[in-house]
Amino acid sequence: MMFVLMTHSEYVTACKETDADIFVIGGDWGDKPHNLAVEKYLKSKGKKIVQVNYSPKTSSSQIKLDVLAQFHKVTARTSKNVEFIDIEE
């Protein structure tokens, strides 16, 4: 299992390097070229894109903090091969 946080300039590269199965986006994702490029790449590989719509309970900053906390919990109590890569600027 692998968790990756990344900047928009790294989306396609990181998805290729990690062989991402699921890519989570926010409700404000938009149609900028880097967004369209990663969507095209993931769809061409049969991967899943999940959109999480914003609400006070679904802040992307809070989701990132929650993912990091869960990652640290999992790695603290298991010997499973779990990797975390943070390539966010």
C-alpha positions as CSV (number, residue, x, y, z in Angstrom):
1,M,0.0,0.0,0.0
2,M,1.3,3.5,-0.8
3,F,0.0,7.0,-0.1
4,V,1.3,9.8,-2.2
5,L,0.8,13.6,-1.8
6,M,1.9,15.6,-4.8
7,T,1.8,18.9,-6.5
8,H,-0.2,19.4,-9.8
9,S,3.0,19.5,-11.8
10,E,3.8,16.0,-10.7
11,Y,0.4,14.3,-11.2
12,V,1.1,12.2,-14.3
13,T,4.8,11.4,-13.4
14,A,3.8,10.3,-9.9
15,C,0.9,8.2,-11.1
16,K,3.2,6.4,-13.6
17,E,6.0,5.9,-11.0
18,T,3.6,4.5,-8.3
19,D,1.2,2.7,-10.6
20,A,-1.7,4.5,-8.9
21,D,-5.0,2.6,-8.8
22,I,-7.1,5.4,-7.3
23,F,-6.6,9.1,-7.7
24,V,-8.7,11.3,-5.3
25,I,-9.6,14.9,-6.4
26,G,-11.6,17.7,-4.8
27,G,-14.8,19.3,-6.0
28,D,-12.8,22.2,-7.3
29,W,-10.7,20.0,-9.6
30,G,-11.4,22.0,-12.8
31,D,-10.2,21.6,-16.3
32,K,-6.6,23.0,-16.3
33,P,-4.2,21.2,-18.6
34,H,-2.4,19.3,-15.8
35,N,-5.8,18.1,-14.5
36,L,-6.9,16.9,-18.0
37,A,-3.5,15.2,-18.6
38,V,-3.8,13.1,-15.4
39,E,-7.4,12.2,-16.1
40,K,-6.5,11.1,-19.6
41,Y,-3.6,9.1,-18.4
42,L,-5.6,7.3,-15.6
43,K,-8.5,6.6,-17.9
44,S,-6.2,5.1,-20.5
45,K,-4.9,2.7,-17.9
46,G,-8.3,1.8,-16.5
47,K,-7.6,3.5,-13.1
48,K,-10.2,5.1,-10.9
49,I,-10.7,8.8,-10.2
50,V,-12.7,9.6,-7.1
51,Q,-14.1,13.1,-6.6
52,V,-14.7,14.3,-3.0
53,N,-17.0,17.3,-2.9
54,Y,-16.2,20.0,-0.4
55,S,-18.1,20.4,2.8
56,P,-16.9,21.7,6.2
57,K,-16.2,18.0,7.0
58,T,-14.2,17.3,3.8
59,S,-11.5,19.9,3.7
60,S,-8.6,18.7,1.5
61,S,-6.1,19.9,4.0
62,Q,-7.9,17.9,6.8
63,I,-8.0,14.9,4.5
64,K,-4.3,15.1,4.0
65,L,-3.7,15.3,7.7
66,D,-6.0,12.3,8.3
67,V,-4.3,10.2,5.6
68,L,-0.9,11.0,7.2
69,A,-2.2,10.1,10.7
70,Q,-3.7,6.8,9.4
71,F,-0.5,6.0,7.6
72,H,1.6,6.5,10.8
73,K,-0.9,4.3,12.7
74,V,-0.7,1.5,10.2
75,T,3.1,1.5,9.9
76,A,3.5,1.7,13.7
77,R,1.4,-1.5,14.3
78,T,2.2,-3.6,11.3
79,S,5.2,-5.0,9.4
80,K,3.3,-4.8,6.1
81,N,5.1,-3.1,3.2
82,V,3.5,0.4,3.4
83,E,5.2,3.3,1.8
84,F,4.6,7.0,2.0
85,I,5.9,9.5,-0.5
86,D,5.4,13.2,-0.1
87,I,6.4,15.1,-3.2
88,E,4.3,18.1,-2.4
89,E,6.0,21.5,-2.5
